[in-house]
Amino acid sequence: NQVLISAGDCNVKIWDLKMGEANSTVDKCTLKFTIENPFNKVCLALAFFNGENDGSTVFVGDGEGNMFSVDLKTGTCINTVKNVNSLGFDVYTLCR
């Protein structure tokens, strides 16, 4: 199985994809988790972080310069950072 992460509106969705023969088609796509942006803003940028050396964490940035991290195994928000732009960082640069 593969994992697909999508962001839109104020949510991040984690999907489980069951791949078909030779991984060339998707046989089944199941929504595992929906995580709301704790800042209630539109999610615009995603970046994987090598969580526990398995890529199980994704960072999400919004248009207001806020970031939060999501555990892909549990579908929970791990940490939040409000207005990273004020700390001299840019959400789009951090999430590349």
Sine and cosine of phi, psi and omega as CSV:
sin_phi,cos_phi,sin_psi,cos_psi,sin_omega,cos_omega
0.00,0.00,0.46,-0.89,0.03,-1.00
-0.89,-0.46,0.31,-0.95,0.03,-1.00
-0.92,-0.40,0.67,-0.74,0.10,-1.00
-0.85,-0.53,0.72,-0.69,0.05,-1.00
-0.88,-0.47,0.77,-0.64,0.05,-1.00
-0.81,-0.58,0.50,-0.87,0.02,-1.00
-0.72,-0.69,0.69,-0.72,0.03,-1.00
-0.12,-0.99,0.41,-0.91,-0.11,-0.99
0.81,0.59,-0.73,-0.69,-0.02,-1.00
-0.95,-0.31,0.42,0.91,-0.09,-1.00
-0.78,-0.63,0.45,-0.89,0.21,-0.98
-0.89,-0.45,0.73,-0.69,0.02,-1.00
-0.88,-0.47,0.67,-0.74,0.03,-1.00
-0.92,-0.39,0.84,-0.54,-0.07,-1.00
-0.91,-0.41,0.54,-0.84,0.11,-0.99
-0.96,-0.28,0.85,-0.53,-0.01,-1.00
-0.95,-0.30,0.82,-0.58,0.13,-0.99
-0.99,-0.11,0.90,-0.43,-0.09,-1.00
-1.00,0.08,0.50,-0.86,0.02,-1.00
-1.00,0.05,-0.30,-0.95,-0.05,-1.00
-0.84,0.54,0.74,-0.67,0.02,-1.00
0.85,0.53,0.40,0.92,0.01,-1.00
0.81,0.58,0.48,0.88,-0.05,-1.00
-0.99,-0.13,-0.23,0.97,0.03,-1.00
-0.66,-0.75,0.35,-0.94,0.08,-1.00
-0.98,-0.18,0.88,-0.47,0.02,-1.00
-0.99,0.14,-0.57,0.82,-0.05,-1.00
-0.47,-0.88,0.65,-0.76,0.02,-1.00
-0.80,-0.60,0.89,-0.46,-0.08,-1.00
-0.85,-0.53,0.78,-0.63,0.06,-1.00
-0.96,0.28,0.85,-0.52,0.01,-1.00
-1.00,-0.05,-0.74,0.67,-0.07,-1.00
-0.60,-0.80,0.53,-0.85,0.21,-0.98
-0.83,-0.55,0.84,-0.55,-0.04,-1.00
-0.89,-0.45,0.84,-0.55,0.03,-1.00
-0.98,0.18,0.63,-0.78,0.12,-0.99
-0.89,0.45,0.86,-0.51,-0.04,-1.00
-0.90,0.43,-0.24,0.97,0.03,-1.00
-0.99,-0.12,-0.02,1.00,0.03,-1.00
0.84,0.55,0.67,0.74,0.04,-1.00
-0.84,-0.54,0.32,-0.95,0.01,-1.00
-0.92,0.38,0.77,-0.64,0.01,-1.00
-0.99,0.17,0.78,-0.62,-0.10,-1.00
-0.86,-0.51,-0.42,0.91,-0.12,-0.99
-0.67,-0.74,0.62,-0.79,0.01,-1.00
-0.77,-0.64,0.58,-0.81,0.10,-0.99
-0.51,-0.86,0.73,-0.69,0.07,-1.00
-0.97,0.24,0.57,-0.82,0.10,-1.00
-0.82,-0.57,0.66,-0.75,-0.06,-1.00
-0.96,0.29,0.89,0.46,-0.03,-1.00
-0.46,0.89,-0.98,-0.21,0.04,-1.00
-0.99,-0.16,0.79,0.61,-0.05,-1.00
0.88,0.47,0.38,0.93,0.02,-1.00
-0.72,-0.69,0.19,0.98,0.03,-1.00
0.92,0.40,0.50,0.87,-0.10,-1.00
-1.00,0.04,0.10,1.00,-0.01,-1.00
-0.84,-0.54,0.66,-0.75,0.08,-1.00
-0.81,-0.58,0.68,-0.73,0.10,-1.00
-1.00,-0.08,0.63,-0.78,-0.01,-1.00
-0.81,-0.58,0.74,-0.68,0.04,-1.00
-0.89,-0.46,0.48,-0.88,0.05,-1.00
-0.87,-0.50,0.11,-0.99,-0.07,-1.00
-0.93,0.36,-0.19,0.98,0.01,-1.00
-1.00,-0.09,0.04,1.00,0.02,-1.00
1.00,0.04,0.26,0.97,0.04,-1.00
-1.00,-0.07,0.44,-0.90,0.07,-1.00
-0.69,-0.72,0.48,-0.88,0.16,-0.99
-0.55,-0.84,0.41,-0.91,0.01,-1.00
-0.92,-0.39,0.55,-0.83,-0.07,-1.00
-0.82,-0.58,0.73,-0.69,0.12,-0.99
-0.99,0.11,0.90,-0.43,-0.06,-1.00
-0.94,0.33,-0.35,0.93,0.00,-1.00
-0.98,0.22,-0.58,0.82,-0.08,-1.00
-0.94,-0.34,-0.27,0.96,-0.03,-1.00
0.95,0.30,0.45,0.89,-0.03,-1.00
-0.93,-0.37,0.46,-0.89,0.10,-1.00
-0.98,0.19,0.80,-0.60,-0.07,-1.00
-1.00,-0.05,-0.75,0.66,-0.07,-1.00
-0.59,-0.80,0.38,-0.92,0.11,-0.99
-0.73,-0.68,0.54,-0.84,0.11,-0.99
-0.70,-0.71,0.89,-0.46,-0.03,-1.00
-1.00,0.04,0.73,-0.69,0.11,-0.99
0.79,0.62,0.89,0.46,0.03,-1.00
-0.89,0.46,-0.37,0.93,0.04,-1.00
-0.87,0.49,-0.57,0.82,-0.01,-1.00
-0.94,0.34,-0.27,0.96,0.03,-1.00
-1.00,-0.03,0.08,1.00,0.00,-1.00
1.00,-0.01,0.19,0.98,0.03,-1.00
-0.95,-0.33,0.34,-0.94,0.07,-1.00
-0.86,-0.50,0.80,-0.60,-0.04,-1.00
-0.82,0.58,-0.67,0.74,-0.07,-1.00
-0.93,0.36,-0.56,0.83,0.06,-1.00
-0.95,0.32,-0.67,0.74,-0.01,-1.00
-0.92,0.39,-0.51,0.86,-0.06,-1.00
-0.99,-0.14,0.43,0.90,0.08,-1.00
-0.99,-0.15,0.00,0.00,0.00,0.00
